[in-house]
Each structure stands twice: as structure tokens, then as C-alpha cells.
Amino acid sequence: MKTMNKIYIISGPTGVGKSTTTKGLAEQFDQSAYIEGDLINHMVVGGYLPPWKSDESLSLVWDNIADLSINFVQANKNVIIDYVAFPEEVERFSQKIYAAVQHVEIIYVVLWVDLDELLRRDALRKKESQMGARCLELANEFKIKVKDKRFFYNTTHLKPSDLEETFLNIRENPSFKY
């Protein structure tokens, strides 16, 4: 019997720690693939529009993330996705995955921090990566759009030394299963 691979969608506002968490989580598996949604998004050069300004751009990014995920799962890899994902994107993504692949489980986690901590972390990023007010806009959008609060994982008081605990919680907490 084929093992059950998992796809982890790690989301949250900009500056919440998605990249640190997803890269570390991917390293927890013997067989894994890491998909950075921003890299997929920036593959479009001519005619580029940010995904929050273009439904077409956002749809294209998610279609490509889904296709890559299907390929990796079929190659027996666990997939860890680092991207801003709201429930409507996760639902559409899940439908495409489940239509193409058996023996896969999708895990959806929205990393969360208090707003003051979010701004503090954003200020620590390289100047060209800081998002400022966009962090707060995304945080508000997550509050509105993610009705099922079981997907939130608050990391406000966690320190870098707590990452192993974070990885274990994401891997083992059944409430994150989509």
C-alpha cells in the first residue's frame, strides 16, 4: 500500500514567519519538496500584476502550485507550500489535488502573531522586503476570511528555539487537516 503523503500549506500575513517555518518543516522529512509561492508569482515578467490586484494572476499562481504539488506527490514527496493562502484558494487547490492524486492529505495552517509583533518582525526584515501597512491589511483579511479558527497557529510568544515544537504541532495537530 502506498504511503499517505501530505501537502502543507503554511500561510499567514507577510512577516509572520512563513519562510522560516516552511523551510524548517521541509527539512523534517526524508522525502519533501518546498514550494515558495512568491517565486512562482514572480516568474511572470511581462504583464506582471501583483496577485492581490489581479484574480487572473492569483489563479495562475495557484494552478502552477497545484501542478507542481501533484508532480511531487506522485514522486512520493511531502510538499510544503509557503504562500499567502485564503480559504477560497485552499478550497480550489484541494479540489484540483484530490481530483488528480489519491493517498494525499492537505494540511492548512495560518501562522499568526499579535499585530505589534507582526510589525516588529516586519521591521527586522531587509528594507526591500519590508511590507509595512500591507502586513496589517493581510492580517485583517485573514481575520475576515478564515472563519474556521482551528487553522490559526499563534506564534507570538515563540522563540527561534521553539521551532521544533512548532514543526511537531504542525505535523501532529489533527485540527489543521483540511
C-alpha positions as CSV (number, residue, x, y, z in Angstrom):
1,M,0.0,0.0,0.0
2,K,1.3,3.4,-0.9
3,T,2.1,5.8,2.0
4,M,0.0,8.8,2.6
5,N,1.9,11.9,1.5
6,K,0.9,15.3,2.9
7,I,0.7,18.8,1.4
8,Y,1.3,21.5,4.0
9,I,0.0,24.9,3.1
10,I,1.7,27.3,5.5
11,S,0.1,30.7,5.3
12,G,-0.4,34.0,7.2
13,P,0.3,37.7,6.8
14,T,3.6,38.9,5.4
15,G,6.3,38.8,8.1
16,V,4.7,36.2,10.3
17,G,7.4,33.6,9.8
18,K,6.2,31.5,6.9
19,S,9.6,31.1,5.2
20,T,11.4,30.1,8.4
21,T,8.7,27.7,9.3
22,T,8.2,26.1,5.9
23,K,11.9,25.7,5.2
24,G,12.4,24.1,8.6
25,L,9.4,21.9,8.2
26,A,10.5,20.7,4.8
27,E,13.8,19.6,6.4
28,Q,11.9,17.4,8.8
29,F,11.1,14.8,6.1
30,D,13.3,12.3,4.3
31,Q,11.3,13.0,1.1
32,S,10.0,16.5,0.7
33,A,9.6,19.4,-1.7
34,Y,9.4,23.1,-0.8
35,I,7.3,25.4,-3.0
36,E,7.8,29.2,-2.5
37,G,4.7,30.8,-3.9
38,D,6.3,34.2,-4.4
39,L,8.9,32.6,-6.7
40,I,6.1,31.1,-8.8
41,N,4.3,34.5,-8.8
42,H,7.5,36.3,-10.0
43,M,8.0,34.0,-12.9
44,V,5.7,36.3,-14.9
45,V,7.8,39.2,-16.1
46,G,5.9,40.9,-19.0
47,G,2.4,41.9,-17.9
48,Y,3.1,41.2,-14.2
49,L,0.4,42.3,-11.8
50,P,0.5,41.5,-8.0
51,P,-1.9,38.7,-7.1
52,W,-3.8,40.9,-4.8
53,K,-4.6,43.2,-7.7
54,S,-5.4,40.5,-10.3
55,D,-7.6,37.5,-9.9
56,E,-6.1,36.1,-13.1
57,S,-2.5,36.4,-11.7
58,L,-3.6,34.8,-8.4
59,S,-5.4,31.9,-10.2
60,L,-2.3,31.3,-12.4
61,V,0.0,31.1,-9.4
62,W,-2.3,28.6,-7.6
63,D,-2.7,26.5,-10.8
64,N,1.1,26.2,-11.0
65,I,1.5,25.5,-7.3
66,A,-1.2,22.7,-7.7
67,D,0.5,21.2,-10.7
68,L,3.9,21.2,-9.0
69,S,2.3,19.7,-5.9
70,I,0.7,16.9,-7.9
71,N,4.0,16.1,-9.6
72,F,5.9,16.0,-6.3
73,V,3.2,13.9,-4.5
74,Q,3.3,11.4,-7.4
75,A,7.0,11.2,-6.9
76,N,6.3,10.3,-3.2
77,K,7.3,13.6,-1.7
78,N,5.6,15.6,1.1
79,V,5.0,19.1,-0.2
80,I,5.4,22.2,1.9
81,I,4.0,25.4,0.4
82,D,5.0,28.9,1.6
83,Y,2.4,31.4,0.3
84,V,-0.4,33.7,1.4
85,A,-3.4,31.4,1.1
86,F,-7.0,32.2,2.0
87,P,-9.7,29.6,2.3
88,E,-11.1,30.1,-1.2
89,E,-7.6,29.4,-2.7
90,V,-7.1,26.4,-0.5
91,E,-10.5,25.0,-1.5
92,R,-9.9,25.4,-5.2
93,F,-6.4,24.0,-4.8
94,S,-7.7,21.0,-2.8
95,Q,-10.3,20.2,-5.4
96,K,-7.6,20.1,-8.1
97,I,-5.3,17.9,-5.9
98,Y,-7.9,15.4,-4.9
99,A,-9.1,15.0,-8.5
100,A,-5.6,14.1,-9.6
101,V,-4.0,12.2,-6.6
102,Q,-5.1,9.5,-4.2
103,H,-3.4,9.0,-0.9
104,V,-2.7,12.6,-0.1
105,E,-3.7,14.7,2.9
106,I,-3.8,18.5,2.9
107,I,-2.8,20.5,6.0
108,Y,-3.7,24.2,6.2
109,V,-2.0,26.4,8.8
110,V,-2.4,30.1,9.2
111,L,0.6,31.3,11.3
112,W,-0.4,34.2,13.5
113,V,1.1,36.8,15.7
114,D,-0.2,39.8,17.6
115,L,-0.2,42.9,15.4
116,D,2.5,44.7,17.4
117,E,4.8,41.6,17.0
118,L,3.9,41.4,13.3
119,L,5.1,45.0,12.7
120,R,8.2,44.4,14.9
121,R,9.1,41.3,12.8
122,D,8.5,43.2,9.6
123,A,10.8,46.0,10.7
124,L,13.6,43.4,11.2
125,R,13.4,42.3,7.6
126,K,15.7,43.7,4.9
127,K,14.5,47.1,3.8
128,E,13.4,45.9,0.3
129,S,11.4,43.1,1.9
130,Q,9.5,45.1,4.5
131,M,5.8,45.4,3.8
132,G,4.7,47.9,6.5
133,A,0.9,48.6,6.2
134,R,0.5,45.6,3.8
135,C,1.2,43.3,6.8
136,L,-1.8,44.8,8.7
137,E,-4.0,44.7,5.6
138,L,-3.3,41.0,5.2
139,A,-3.8,40.3,8.9
140,N,-7.2,42.0,8.7
141,E,-8.1,40.0,5.6
142,F,-7.2,36.7,7.4
143,K,-9.4,37.7,10.3
144,I,-12.3,38.2,8.0
145,K,-11.8,35.4,5.5
146,V,-10.7,32.5,7.8
147,K,-13.9,31.7,9.6
148,D,-12.7,28.4,11.0
149,K,-10.3,29.5,13.7
150,R,-8.9,25.9,14.1
151,F,-6.5,26.7,11.3
152,F,-4.8,29.5,13.2
153,Y,-1.5,28.8,15.0
154,N,-0.4,31.7,17.2
155,T,3.4,32.0,17.4
156,T,3.5,35.4,19.1
157,H,5.4,34.2,22.1
158,L,7.5,31.5,20.5
159,K,11.2,32.0,20.2
160,P,13.5,30.6,17.5
161,S,14.4,27.8,19.9
162,D,10.7,26.7,19.9
163,L,10.8,25.8,16.1
164,E,11.0,22.1,16.8
165,E,7.8,22.4,18.9
166,T,6.2,24.4,16.0
167,F,7.1,21.7,13.5
168,L,5.7,18.9,15.7
169,N,2.5,20.8,16.3
170,I,2.0,21.4,12.6
171,R,2.7,17.8,11.8
172,E,0.7,16.2,14.5
173,N,-2.3,18.5,15.2
174,P,-5.4,17.0,13.5
175,S,-7.2,20.3,13.6
176,F,-5.1,21.6,10.7
177,K,-6.3,18.9,8.3
178,Y,-8.2,20.5,5.5
